[in-house]
Amino acid sequence: QVQLVESGGALVQAGGSRRLSCVASGVAFPNYVMGWFRKAPGKEREFMAANSKSGSVTGYADSVQGRFTISRDNAKNTVYLQMNSLQPEDTAVYYCAAQTTCGAVGDARTYPHWGQGTQVTVSS
């Protein structure tokens, strides 16, 4: 059974940083493309970042390019999202997701496995 567990969400000041983690179990982690999404109240779920099975290829939404960095440690079955220069509009529940199909990494529908989410709140 695939399980993804996010952690690291918190209340942070605008301009601050935070690193989210997502630990996978029940999977052969190096076989999965990993992605991060977020959902803010009243908004659609939004793609943030994804990286390839080896971690050598990454992709980002325009809104976070240059501020957020996705990385993974296949030995620890963990994917990270380093978030810098956080702004109030980054407030959301952040989810990690996993897929093996190498489908469109920005499309949430290509990810069959999801974590429960972790809340990030950025105060102004």
C-alpha positions, 0 to 999 in steps of 0.5 A, a space after each residue: 500500500 502506497 503511503 505518502 506523509 508530508 511534514 514541515 508545514 507551519 506559520 511563517 512570516 512573509 519573507 521567510 523560508 520553510 522546507 517541506 518533506 514527504 516520506 514514501 512507504 510501500 513503494 519502490 521510490 526510485 521508480 516514481 516521479 514526485 510532485 508537489 501541489 498546493 490548494 488554497 481556500 477557494 482556489 483550484 489545486 495548483 502544481 508547484 514542482 516535480 522531479 524525475 525519478 533520479 531527481 536530475 530533471 525538475 520542473 516548476 510553476 512560473 509562480 514559484 520558479 526561483 523561490 522554490 526548489 524540489 529535491 529528493 533523496 532516494 535512499 531515504 524515500 523522501 522528497 523535499 520542497 524548499 520554499 524561500 521568500 514566502 508571501 501571504 499568497 503562498 498560504 495553502 495546504 501543500 501535498 506531495 504526489 507520486 506517479 510512475 507513468 511519466 505523464 504530464 507532471 503538472 497535471 494532478 490527474 496523472 498522479 494516483 498517489 497523494 499525501 494528506 497535506 501539510 498546512 503552510 500559513 504565511 503572515 504579512 
